[in-house]
Amino acid sequence: MSDRIEGCFRDLRAHGERALVAFIMAGDPDMARTRALVHAAATAGADIIELGVPFSDPTSDGPVLQRSAERALAHNVSLPRVLELVHELRQESVPVPLILFGYFNPIFRYGCERFARDAARAGVDGVLVVDLPPEEAGELRRFTDPAGVDIIHLLAPTSDSDRMRKVLARARGFVYYVSLTGVTGVREVTPADVRPMVEKVKRQTKLPVGVGFGITTPEQAAAVAQFADAVVVGTAIMRIIETHATAPDLVERVSQFIHSLKAAMRNGASSGA
């Protein structure tokens, strides 16, 4: 397990907090502002940051993230450039765990062994490959596990008990529970509907369990933080970036939103709401 990911959850647990995981597509609106957004997100309260690796056929992404990937690809942002960005962020002392979020094709083309080596050297802590199920991840895992790069797997409302056992047996870092079926950002989550499944997952693993897809407001984040170890917010952040891409206060707007998410999660935890 990645030392940064493990340490992050351990420290938060000691303070009675839950992790806020913020998604930012690398290269949207450009790499310079991606770097600024990551710094701002970490300062505003994001405990873990997912960096999207743009891909031309993002089958699990909703319209907002699809358009974000298209804009990044138009700027020639690729997996090697994202790895360079992670290295730059570590050189600039960004301390939070950094996870690459994307699809297997760019990793396959890069080479699994080379990817694991270069990702670890750059400072990547984990990778979430949405189209790589656990039973097909062996070729990548044989290189990422020794390198200390966690492959984070997904569970969904459609995952039965047998599927859950298979995923949890191979899980590293934390378990990502997809709160809704379908693509990202289309519907909002109802926390009460998600809670029973998350609690079922938590009874079967010692790993932290995070919830993503459909969390768009501070109130929803606070509600999900009552039963999940991590709350993942992506589309809502990228919608701000899309809407205000040319605004001089773009980074400040995103920072304020992330701060509001984390504040709500902390207040909810302290009040027991």
Buried (B, 14 or more C-beta within 10 A) or exposed (E): BBEBBBEBBEEBEEEEBBBBBBBBBBBBBBBEBBBBBBBBBBEBBBBBBBBBBBBEEBEBBBBBBBBBBEBBBEBEBBBEBBBBBBBBBBEEEBEBBBBBBBBBBBBBEBEBBEBBBBBBEBBBBBBBBBBBBBEEBEEBBEBBBEBBBBBBBBBBEEBEEEBBEBBBEBBBBBBBBBBBEEBBBEBBBEBEEBBEBBEBBBEBBEBBBBBBBBBBBBBBBBBBBBBBBBBBBBBBBBBBBBEBBEEEEBBEBBBBBBBBBBBBBBEBBEEEE
